[in-house]
Amino acid sequence: MSLDPQCQEILDYVRARETVPLHTLTPEEARRLRRLPFEPGPELFNVENLEIPAERRSIPVRIYTPAEGGPYPVLIWFHGGGWVMGSIDMADNTCRHLALRAGCLVASVGYRLAPESKYPAAVEDAYAATRWIVENADRINGINHLVAVGGESSGGNLAAAVALMARDRHVPRLIFQLLVYPVIEPNFSTESYQQNGKRFGPSAEMMHWFWQHYLGNERDALDPYASPMRAESLKGLPPALVITAEFDALRDEGEAYGKRLKEAGVPTTLSRYDGMIHLFFLLANKIDKGQLALDEAAEALKAAFQK
């Protein structure tokens, strides 16, 4: 299919404002200069910022409660940004929509960023926050046996890794994983990189830049909690919805991971959105198919929470 006109508008907006390629900047410069056209999300019953205690640190979490009442099932959400950029604020619109449409409580996690905190800092924060939320679900009006994890891009990587950690460490029990165009491994030779990396992004150079800042050394790339595709087995993981975009360099690795989940006996839905680019889910207020993807994600979550 051809590129969706709404996606073309977003690309034109970004290209008009980014005169220097991201991978040529320092992380500080990239965080300062990278801006996308976000809009406020829907009003909810309550939005609260917490600090979760962890070893020698605290982890910021924003709790989204859709309506009065409860307790509610819980979606734990990890924002994107290549482990280097992004924030709870960046994911605010997405989390509000998911909370409202899925009728669940959403806990958005502000994990440590690289390169100040390299691997495994982000994934250990993600896991520690997940475990605390499950163990303290009653404090936030959540249901501790109805907990899912999710994220987009590098946040999808963290969600997949947390699902692996929870299986391997036997706690906590998770019932679903929502992986939106996830980063799965540092493989830049896929067909989708060749087709889309130069025109639509993220480029191989950009992803090299993210991985270089995230990983401490080359050996880290072999760790399945950094590269979930490297896991020896995917058996016993929670059911998954994997959303990908046609014109996204990360398309093939996300779909390959989804196929591996299926082969391992994990109930998995693979959903590719034609005409879409990376970040279309995040930019759903600007892109109609992003709204459709939010609806699909919400329906999948509701179904998982009802089982």
Beta strands, then each sheet from edge to edge (+ up, - down):
strand 1: 46-54
strand 2: 57-65
strand 3: 72-78
strand 4: 105-109
strand 5: 142-152
strand 6: 176-180
strand 7: 240-247
strand 8: 268-277
sheet 1: 1+ 2- 4+ 3+ 5+ 6+ 7+ 8+
end
